[in-house]
Amino acid sequence: MPTTEYPPPTAEALLADGTTAIIRPLGPADRDAVLELHSARMSEASRRLRFFGVSRRAPELAADRLCGPPRPGLLALGAWVGADLIGEADCETTDGRADTAELALAVADTWQHHGVGTLLVEHLVHAARERGIRELEADTLVGNRAVHKLFSDLGLPVHRHLDQGELKVRVPLDENDEHYREAVDERGRAAGVASLTALLRPRSIAVIGASRRSGSVGQAVLLKIREGGFTGELWAVNPYADEVAGEPAFPDLSSLPGTPDLAVLAVPPVVVPGAAQECGLAGVRALVVLTSNLDGGQARQLMHACRRHSMRLVGPNSLGIAQTDPVVRLDAEFGGALPLPGTAGIAVQSGGVGIALLERLARLGIGVSSFVSLGDKFDVSGNDLLQWWESDGRTDLALLHLESFGNPRAFSRTARRVTRRIPVLTVDAGRSVAGRRGAASHTAAAATPTVTREALFRQAGITATRSIAELVETAALLHAQPLPRPRGNIAVLSNAGGIGILAADACAEAGVPLLELPSEQAEELLDLLPDGASTGNPVDTTAAATAEHLRACVDLLARSPAIDGLIVCLVPTALASEDGPEAIRALLEGPARRRIPVAIVQVGQEAPVRCLSCADGGTLPSYSDPAAAARALAHARDRARWLAEPHPEHGTTATADTPSADTPSARRLTADFLRSRPEGGWLDPKATADLLACYDVPLTTSMWARNEQEALHAARTLRPYGHDGRVVLKAYWPDQVHKSRAGAVRTGLATDADVRTAYSGFTTRFGARMDGAVVQPMAAPGLELLAGIVQDQVFGPLVVLGLGGTTTDILDDRSARLAPLTERDLTTMVTELRGAALLTGTPVVPPVDTQAVRHVLAALSRMAADLPQLTEADLNPLIAYPGGLICVDARVRLEPRRPFDPYLRRLRRPAISEEP
């Protein structure tokens, strides 16, 4: 069925070469531009392919059709670069078929083979789907190779039929076509990388605002670029100086001997918009804005200049960037430490965090491939840099510090792909429980900012740490050592019992198990070690162990198939004080990378973590605290598990568990409700039941009662189906949420007198606001669960599962994932609950039907994907049994909301203050 017809929004997106194009609907004011496109900007050969002839009136007729009075079945989009219309795509329903539209496309000759047509068609497909169009048709000439290639590469299924010299093309618009999403992803990745080339591999740089004043930001950056050995042209721009720090200075960009690829702006806020505009007019392709404290007007002017002139922007309020590729050797930042060349990619929003990371990594000897201080993150984001690192051929470790997300679902999709190749680490910044305040339902109360971010990181395979220190500790291990096997069995080897016990405790707290060593390994260790040694786990070699003893033990444990990771704890002792350094030296003479990861703990070490150089050129991480080593190994184990589990390509949704979803009926119900209540609100019990039935959610039988007599009749009808012949009575009024807290639930009603008393009590307590009551058969006792959806304005729909009932907020045992869910999500949401054994079974408690739980989660995920207007859904409690599951209470809230396609290619629009 056709959905609400929203006008397609204006969007900015990247063409294949990184140029920024504006995609927006065509209107009457665009007639001259459309006419010029089809006449002056297209050759006669191009017009013949477009119009199947060379009629002189064809361009005028096209302009009149596309820019005339609005027609209900017409969708027309134009692509602009600067002030020029470079292409248009349109589709129009014909012959009374509302779900099929005829497609037409035109691109200016000079802009062909830049991805203009493909980008336009992607946005047209999105707009057509919103209007209920399920198929596009196009008539093309056989010789129109460009348009045939466009259809072939689009990623959607294409059906062709030859008819009298013309090819008739049909393109079904399947909303869940994963192949199409992959194709869009790849085009977006390639365009994004192309747009960042001028930023991260510039051939020339201008520092605008380079000052003669020693210690100024502009001069500091100029000096660091020069002293870092930048291989391209470097120019200083300062209208008040002839020379800056030994470099000739130019008054403006027009005076430069060439056009810089990259401009670094270190000027006062009031100067930034004009400087950005000047850069755009000169042909600069990237800006790094170090200036902070721009007001709203200045920020908007800066963004307008960047988008109009196809410049990618880092900042404002940026510390700068660095690129250690020997072909470039760019250090354009004003932090203290010079980044060492290497293979770690770093992106941070906070300049202070950036400085700290660079300093700590330098001390560890971990070099950087590229460093970007995102600052206020108006344009270039963590998502952009993940795509760059995926493609640069150098980066094998990514470190992120992001305080906000512009398009989390696009970020998650990119990260899922990138983390299959390289570890991606982040600091989970801004953890807070403030998101619980004022929550309207149990599901909303569970969806705190921390829970939402954790869901994003977990689904994407991102290693989320809780501090900069933990990030660096984990990076040291992942950079130097192999991953453990997914089961993560850890052995601890120490030359002092006390530190071994501390390490064992740390492993338990980090969630990595220490199993008892197999008897064969234990006996071999006893043969190697001095008398008095203990070969449990931890292994205590005693203080009498020599360097040779320790190295032999490490070699033996590293070969054991029972061990997946090893912590070696060394303490200087009176008996073997001289052997402490010798033990380390003996380990460093061995291989840095064994079959399993090895982490050293030296309690006397001053630095929290060091990377010790081995004879073979590798490194071993050494920690001052066993807890740090245990945390790092736990993160490595989690990454190994994530990589080992089956992964559908790019997050294929779990549609197999929702075969009976009735999406058209659900959308009709939603539209009818919002038509009657444009402001939105909570569905009444009947509408809630009808909506859940569209997704085959098992809901208990309910009957509506407007008065006491109807309640008695319903109770008599349902009592035979209730546990012990009992029923439940629930008072109802509009916008009701927490029935139990309001005292609006009475359970275990066995007689007519019970029902009369309960109903009378409701009318006395709630008075005129009560519309009536819901009567249900009493459910048998079982495991009470909570499941639901909450729509986050930034992250999108979040699906929550937890232990439920009236104590759900006290238990606070929940797991969450961003929709759409994968098959893997359906499993891990159950198994990661602290109370998972209550679902999967124990020796004394039988398992519940986890397949039924999976089905409800998949249904919620599908519902969230189908209905962007779904703001909250709260199923609490769901009662699970060994043979099934039933929902005995549900609440659903709908609000008017436009569909958002996270996969549509478009540049993020920053949130800029409206203050002048």
N, C-alpha and C positions, 0 to 999 in steps of 0.2 A: 504494500500500500504506500502511496506517496506520504512523505513525512513533511513536517513544517518547512515552508520555503523561506529560508533565510537568504539574503543576498550574499554572494561569496565575498569574504573579507579581503581587504588589500593585504598582500603579503610580499615580503622581500625574500628572495632566494638566490642561490648561486648557480650560475651557468657552468658548463663543463670546464671553462678556462678560469673560473674563479671570479668572473665579473658578477656584480650584483644587479639583478633585474627586479623590477617591481611588477608584480602580477595583480591586476585588479579588473573589475568588471568594466566593460565598455558602456558608455552612455552617449546621449546626444551631443555633449560638448566635444566628443572625440571624433566626430565625423570627418573633419579635415585630415586628422592624423591617419584614420583608417583609409581614406581615399589616397593619401600620399603613399601609404604602405603598399597598396595594391597597384599603384601606377608607377610613381617615381622610384620606389625602392625595390620593385620586382621587374626583372627583365621580361621580354615578350615570351621567352621559353618558359619561364616560371609561371607566368599568367596562363599560358596554355595548359600547363599541368594542373593548375589550380581550378580553372574555369572550363576546361575541356574545349577550349577554343580561344580566339583572339578578339572577341567582341570588345569594341572600344567602350561600351557602356557597362561592361562587367564590373570594373572597379566602383563606379558610381552606384550601381545596384547593390553591390556588397556593402558599401558604406551606408546606404539608406536602410538596408535590412538590419545591419548590426547596431546602428545608432538611431534608429527611429523610435517611435513610441514603444514602450515596453510591451512585450508579448508573453503570455504565461508560459509557453513551452520553450522559450529561447534562453540559452545561457551563452554569453559571449565574454571571453577574457582577453585582455591585451597584456603584452610584455613590453615594459619600457626600460631603457637604459638611459639615464639622464632624462633629457626632454624628448627623446626619440622613441616612437613606437616601432619595435623591431619584429613583432610577430603577433598573431591573434589566432585563437582557437575558439570554435563555437559548436554547439550542438542544439538541435531543435527537435522536439517531438512532432511526429507527423502521422497522418492517417488514423488519428484517434487512438494511437497506442501510447499511453502515458508512461509505460516502462521502457520504451525504446526511443532513441534519439539519433538523428543523423549528424555525423561529425564532419567538420570542415576545418582546414588549417592553412595558414599562410605565414611565411617567414621571409623577411628582407634578405635579398641575395647576399649582402655583405655579412650577415649574421648566420648564414646556414653553416651547419657542422659545428655549432657552438652549444648544442643541446637546448636551443630555444623551444623548438617544437615539442620535444619530450617533456620539458618542464611545464609547458602550457597544458599538455594533455594530462599530465599527472594531476594538476590542479582542477582541470575540467572533470576528470574522473571523480575526484573528491566531491565537487559541487553537484555532479549528476547523482551520485549515490545519496547525498542528502535529500534530493528531491524524489527519491524513489525510482530513479532510472536504473534499470538492470542490464541494459545492453546498448552499446554504441554501434552504429553502422556507418560505413563510408564507401562511396564509389570512387575508385581511383583508376588512372590509366596504368596499363601494364608497365609502361616505361618510367613511371615515377619511382625510381629506385630509392630515393631518399625517404619517402613516406613509407614504403614497404619495409625498409630497414628500421624505421622508427617503430612500426607495429611489431616487428620481430623481436626487437630488443626491449620492448616495453615491460615484459614480464607477465602480462596477462595472456590468457588463451586467445588465439586469433584463428578465425575460420574464414577461408577465402573461397570464392566461387567465380569462375570466369564466365562472363556473359557478354558476347558480342564485342570483344576487344576491351571490355572494362572488367576490372577485378572488384567484386563486391566483397567487402570485408565486414565481418561481425566480431565484436569484442565483448564477451560477457563480463560483467562487473561483479565478480564474486568478492564480497566484503572480507572474507577470511582467506584470501589467496596468499599463502606464505611465499610462493615463488615471486609474486609481484613485490611484496615487501622487501625481499632480499635484493631484487633488482633496484628498487628505489634506494635501499641502504647503500648499495655499491656505487650508484651514481652520486649520492650525497657524499660518500667518503671521498671519491675521486675529486669532486668539485671543491670540497672543503680543503683537501690537501693542496690543490692548485692555488686556492686563495691564500694559503699561508706561506707559500714559497717566498714571496717578497718580504715577509716578516722574519722567517727563520733561516732563509738562505739568500739574503739580499746581496746584490752586487755593488750597491752604493748606498751610503747613509748620509743624511743631513741631520745635525744636531741643532735644532732651532731653540735659541735661548742660551747657547753656550756663552758663558760669562767670563770676563777677565778676572773676576773676583775669585781668589783662591778659596777652596772649600765649598763653592757653590755647587748645586746639583748638576747644572748643565756642564760646568767645566769638569767635574768629577767623572761624568759619563763619557765626555769626549776623551779624557785621558785614558780611561779604562778601555775604550774601544781601540785607541791607538796602541796602548801598551800591551793589549791582549793579542795583537798581531792580526787584526782584521785584514783580510786579503783583498777587499774591494776598495772603492773610492770613499774617502771620508771628508765631509765638508762641514765647517762651522758656519752658522748663520746668526749674525748679530749686526743690526743696523748702526750700532754705536761704536764698533771696533773694527780695526783693520786686521787684527791678529788676536787669537785666543790660544794661550798655552802652546805657542809655537806653531799653530796651524793658521793659515790665512783665513780671514773671516769675510763673509759675503753679506751684503745688506739685505738680500731677499733671495727667494728661490729662483727668480728669473735671472739673477746674476750668476747662477751656478754654471759650470761648464757642462753639466749634464743633468738629467732628471733622476733624482734618487728613488730607489725602490722603497726605502724605508725612511721615515722621518721620526726623530725622537723629540718630543716637545717638552721643554723645561722652561715654561713661560708663565706669567701670572694668569689666574683664571680668566680675567677679562679679555686676555689676548687669545685664549685657546680657540674660540669659535672662528675668528678671522684667520688664524694660522692654519686651522684645519681646512677651511675653504680654499685658501691659497695653495695648500698642498694638493687638494683635489683637482683644482684647475691646472696645476703644473703636471699632473699625471702620476703623482706618488700613489703607490698601491697599498701601503701599510703605515699605521701610526702606532707609536708607543707614547702615551701621554702620562708623564710623571707627575703633572700638576694635580693637586688635590683641592677640595673645597669648591668645586664648581656649583653654582646655583642651578635651579631647575631650567631656567632659560638658556644658560650657557651649555648645559648638558644636552638639551634637545637640539640646539644648533650644531653641536659637535656631532651628534648621531646623524643628523640630517646631512651634513657634509660628507660623512663617511659612507652612508648608504647611497647618496646621489652619485658619488664619484668612485664607487667600488673600492673603497679602502677598508681593509680589516683593521680593527682597533683593539689594542691592549690597553686597559686602564679605563678611565683616569685613575689617579692615585696608585700608580704602579711603581714598584721598585725597579722595574726594568726587565730585560731578557738577556739570556746568554745561549750561545750555540757553539759547542766545542768541536763540531765537525772540522777536520783540518782543511777542508776546502773553503771554509768560511772563517772560523776562529773569531766569533763575535762575542764580546763581553760588554753589553750595554746596560749595566745596572750599577747602582751606587751602594750596594751592600759592602761589607768588609772583606769577606773571603773571596779569593779568585777561584771560580769553579774549576775543579780538576777535570780534564777530559775523561770521559768514560761512557757508560751505557745506561745510566739512570735518568729517566725523564722526570722533571719536577714541575708541578703547577700548584701555586698557592694564591689565595686571596689576600692574606695578611703579609705585609712586607716583613714584619718582625718574625713571623714563622718562617718565611723564606730565608732570612739571614741565619736563623738558628739551624735550619736544615742544612744549608750549604756548609756552615762551619762544622757541624757534627759529622756530616758525610766526608768532608775533607780530612778530619782527624782519623776517620776509619779507612781512608784511602779509597773510598767509593767515588768514582768519577761520574760526571754528569754529561748526558748527551745533549739535552736542552733544558733550560730553566725559564719559566715564564711566571712573572708576578702579575696575576690577573687584576689586582686592585679592585675597583668597583665593578668590574666584569660587565661593562656595557655591551660588549660584542663577543670577542674570543672567550671561549669557555673551556671547562674541563673536557667536555665532549669533543670539541675541536682537537684538543691536544692528544686525546686518546687515539683519534683517527690518524693524526700525524705520526705518533710513535708506532702505531701499527704498521705504518708504511715506510718509515725512514731507514729501515735496514740496520739500525744501530742500537736502538733502545731495547733492553731486555728486562727492565724493572721500572714501574711507574709509581710515583709517590704524589698523592693529591692532598691538598687541604682546602676544602670547599665549604664555605659558610652558607651557601644557598644554591638552589638548582633552578634553572630556567625551564627546562623541559626534561623532568626526571625520567619519563618513560623512554624518550629517545636516548638519554644518557645510559639507561639500563640496557637498552638493546645494543648499543655500541659496546658497552663494557662487557656484556656477556660474550661477545665475539672476541674482544681484545684479550680478556682474561683467560681464554683458552690457550693463548700463545705466551703471554708474559704475566707475572704477578702484578696486580694493581693494589697498592696499599693506600689507606686513607686514615685520617684522624676523624673520629666521629665527634665533631665540634658542636657545642651548644646543647648538650643533653639537659633535659628539663622535664619536670612533671606538670608544668603550667598548662599544658594542653588538655589536662583532665578537667580544668575548671569550667564549670558551666556546660559540661557535656550533656546532651539530651538523652542518651541511651547508653547501655552497658557497652555496646560496640564502639560508640564514639568515645567513651571514656577510655577504652583500651588503645585507641589510635592516637597516642601521644606523638609529638615530633620524633622522639627517639625511636619508638616502635616503627614509625613509617620509614625513617632512614635505615634502620636495621633491616627492614624488609627489602628495601632497594638494594642495599649492599649484599645481603645474603643471596638474593636471586641472581645478581649479576656476578657473583663469585669474587667480589671485592673483599680484601682483607681489611677489616675495620678495627683499628686500635683506639685506645682511650686517651692517649697522650702522645706528644712529640717523642718523649723518651721511648715509649713502647713501639712507636713507628720505626725509630732508628734501630732499636734492638732487633726487631723482626726483619728489617731490611738487611741487616748484617748477616743473618742466617740465610735468608732466601737468596741473597746475592752470591753467597760463597758455597752453599751446600746443596746437595740434592734433596728432593722431597722425601719424607718417610713414606712407607706404605700406608694406605688409608686407615688400617686398623689402629696404627699409632702406638704400638707397644714400646715403651721407653725403658731403657736400662740406665741405672745410675752407678757409676764407678767412682769411689773416693778413697783417699788415703787417710781419712779420719772419719770415725763413725758419726760424729755430731753433724758435720756438714752434709754427709750422705743422707741423714735423717731429714735435715732441713730441705734438701733437694727433693726427697720423696714427698714431703708435705707440699712443697710447691707444685709438684706434678699433679698431686691429687686436687689441689685448689684450681689448677689450670684445666683440669678435665682430661689429662692424659694418663692412661693406666700404667702402673708398674706391675707386670705379672711375675709370678715366681719362675725363675729360670729353669729350663728343662734339666733333668738330672745329668744328662750327658755333658752339657755345657758347665754345670756346677762342678762336676768331677774334674773336667779339664782345667778349670780355673784353680781348683785346690792344688792340682799338680804344679801349676805355675807359680803360686804365691807362697810367701813365707808362712810359717806356722802361726796359727791364731787368726788367719784371714777368714772372713765370712763371705759365703757365696750366695747368700739370699739376694734379694733385690730391694735396697741398694747393696752393691758389692763393696765390702770394706777390705781393702788390701792391707790395712794396718800401716802404721808409720814406718815400719821396717822395709816396705816395698821400695825397690830401686826403680830407676828410670826404665831399665830393661823389663822389669816386671810389669810396669804400667803399660808400656807399649805393646807387650805380648798380650795383655788382657784386652786392650783396645782392638787389636787385630782379631782376636778370637771372637769378641762380642760383635764386631762389625760383620763377621762372616756368618753369624748365627741366623738361620731363617726365622727364628722366633722373635728377633729384636728388630725394631723399625727405626729407632733413634737412640742416641747415646749422649748422656751428660757425664763429663769427666770433671770431678771436683778435686782440686788440689789445694792443700793447706801446708805452708811451711811448718815443719816440726823440728824439735830439738834433735831427734834421731837422724833425720834425713834432710836437714836444712840445706845442705849443699846439693842434695838431689832434687830440690824443688825446681830450680832453673833447668837442671839436667832433664827432668821429666818432660818439661815443656819442649826443650830442644829435641828430645827424642821423638815427641809427637810431630814436631814441625819437620823433621827429616823424613817422615812418612808421607804418604799421599794426602793432599788437602781434601780430596773428594773420594770417599769410600762408597760402598753400596748404600749406606745409610747416612743421615746427617749426624755430625758430631759437634757438640757445643762444649766448650771448656768453661769451668767456673774457677776463678782465682779470687779467693776472699780478700786477699791483700791488695788487689788491683785498684788503683786510684780511679781510673776512668770507668764509668758504668759499663761500657762495651768497647772492645778493641777488635781489630781484625789482624791476626798474627800471620805473617808471611811464611809460607812453607817452601821447602826446597824445590818443589815442582812448579812454583809460580802462583799457586792458589793460596787461599787464606782459610784460617780457622777462626770462627768467632769466639771471643773470650769475654765472659761476663763477670762482674764483681758480685752479683747476687744470683743465687740459684733460681729465684722466682722469675727473673728476666729471661733466663735460658728456658725455663719451663713454658712461659708465655709464648716465646718465639716458636718453640717446637709445637705448641698447640695450634698456633696459626698455620704453621707449615702442614700439620696433619689435616686441618680443616680444608686447606687448599687441595691437598691430595685427594681427600674424599670428594670434594666438589668436581674435580677433574675426572675422577673414576666413575662417577654415577652417569647413567645414560642422559645425554643432553640432546633434545630435539634441536634441530638447526634454528638458531636465533629465537628460541622461545616459542615453538609451535604450541598453540593453545590446546587445552585438554578437552576438545569438543567430543571425543569418543564417549565421555561420561554424561553427556547431555543430548542424547539422540532425539528426545521427544520435546525439545523446546519449541513452544509455539510463539515465536517472536512477533508475527503480525498481530496476534491478539493482545500480547503484552503492550505493544506500542499503541494500539487502539485504546486500551484501557488507560494508559498514561495520558494520551492526548485528550480523552474525554474528561479525565479528572482535572487536568490543568485548564481545560476550557471552562469548567465550572468554577475552578478556584485558581485564577491566574497567578496569584501570589504563592501558590503551592501549599503543602501541609501534609499531615499524616492521613493515610488512607483509613477508612473505617474497616471494621472486621471483615465484612463481606468482600470489599474490594481487595483487601490484603489477601484473603484466601483465594480469590480469583486470580490475582497476579502470581502467587506462588504456584498455583495449579498449572499455570502456563509453562513452568519449569520443572514440573513433576516433583516438587518438594512435598514430602509426606506430612500433611497437616491433619491434626485430629478433627473429628467431626464436631461441628458447632451449630447451634441453633440460636436464633435471635429472639429475644423476648422484650416486648415494649412495656409489659406490666407484670404484676405478680401472677395472674392467671396463665399468661403465656409462658412464664418461667416454670410454673408447675407442670403444664402440658409437656414442655421440652424435657424437663427432668424425668417425667414418667417414660417418655419415648427413649431417652438415652441411658437410663439407669441400667438396663440389661447389658449394655456394652461397657459399663464402667467397672473398674477394679473393685471387687467386693460389693458390686451393685451401687456404687456411689457416683455422685456427679460433682462438678465444680461450677460455681457461679462467679462471674466477673462483671462488675459494674463498668459501664462505658460512657464516655463523653468525648466530644471532639478534642483533638490535640492532646489526649491523654498519653503518657509515656510509662512511668513507673507505677504499675497497678499495685504491686505489693507494698511499696512505700506509702502509697495513698490509702492503704487499707481497703482496696477495691477487689479483693479476692477472698472467696470462702471455699475451702476444699472439704472433701469427705462428707458431703451432704447425702445422708442415707434415706431420709424420709421426707414426705411432703411438708411436715412441720419444720424440718431443717431448712427447706427451701424458702418457706414463708418467712421464717425468722431472718434468714440472710437477706432476702430481698427487702424486707421492711427496714432492716438495719441500714441498707444502702440508701434507700429513699430518705430516711431520717438524716443520714450523715451528709449526703451529697446534694439533696434537694433538687431544685429545678435544673441544675447543670447536667444531671444524669439523663442520657437519652434512652437508656434501657440496659439490658444485661445480656451477656453471652453465656450460654449453658453448654457444658462439654462433659463427656464421660470422663470419670477419674482415670488417669493413666496409671498403669502398674508401676511399681518402683523400678528404677533402672539408673544408669549413669547419666547424670544431668550435664549437658554440654551447652555452650554458647557458640553460635555462629552468626556472622553478619557481614555487612558492608558499610563502610563510611567513605564518602566522597571527599578527598582532600583537594583543595582548590589548586594546589601546585602539583602534587604527585599523582592525582587521579584516584580511582577507586581502590580501596584497601580491603581485602577479605581477611576476616579474623576468625580464629577458632580457639576455644578455651574451655576449661571446666566451668559449668554454668550453674544456674539456679540462683537463689537469693543470696548466696555467699560468693558469687563470682568476683565481685570487686575486692573482697577480702583475700580470696585465694590468689588472684592476680596471676594465674597460670594460663598464658595465651601465646599463640603464634600468629603471625600475620604475613601476608604476601600481597604485593601489588597485582591487580588483575591486568591482563588475563593470566590465569594460572596454567602452569605446565603439568604434565603427568608427574614429574618429579616433585613439584610443589605440593600436589595432593598427598603424596606419601610423607614428605618431610614435615608438613604442618602437623601431622599426627604424631610422628615419632619424636619430635623435638620438645613436646610438652614435658614439663617436669613430671606430670602424672600420666605419662604415656602408657605405663604398665597397666593402668586402669582400663585402657582401651584395648591393648594388645594381649592382656591376660597375665595372670600370675599362677603359681601352683594352687592357690586357693580361690582365685577369682577368675571366672571364665572370660574370654575375650568378647568384646562387643562386635557388632557387624561393622568393621572399619570400611568395608566397601560401600556401605550405605552412607557413612560419614563422608567418604570421598565424593560420592554422588551429590550430596548437598553442597559441598564446597565448589564442585564444578558447576552446579546449577547457579550458585551465587555469582561465580565468575562470569558465566554467560549472561546472566541478568544485568550485571554491571556493564558489560560490553555492549549489550543491546540498548540499554536505557541510560543515556547520559543524564537524564533528569532524576535518576535514583540517587538521592542524597544520603539516605540511611536505610538500612534494613537490619532488624534485630530479631534473631530467632533465639529466644531464651525463655524456658529451657527447651532444648532438644533432648529427648530421653532415648538413650541408646540401649539396645538389648543384644543378646547373642544372635537373635534372628531378625534384626531390623532396627528401625529408628522412627520416631515420630516427633513432630514439633507440636507443642501444646500451647505456645504463645508466640506471636509474631507481630512486629510493628514495622511499617514501611512509610518513609517520607519521600515525597516528590517535590521538586522545585523546577521552575522553568530554567532551562539551561541548554545552550547550543552545543551540538555534538562537537567533540574535539578529536581530530585524528592525529595521534602522536607521530605517525609515520610520514605525514605530508612534509615535503621538503620546504623549509622556510627558516629564515634567520630569526633568532630570538629577539623579542622586543624588551629592552630593559625597563624595569620599573623606575621611572624618574619622577622626582617630586614635582608637583604642579606649582610649587611656590616660584614666583618670578625671580 
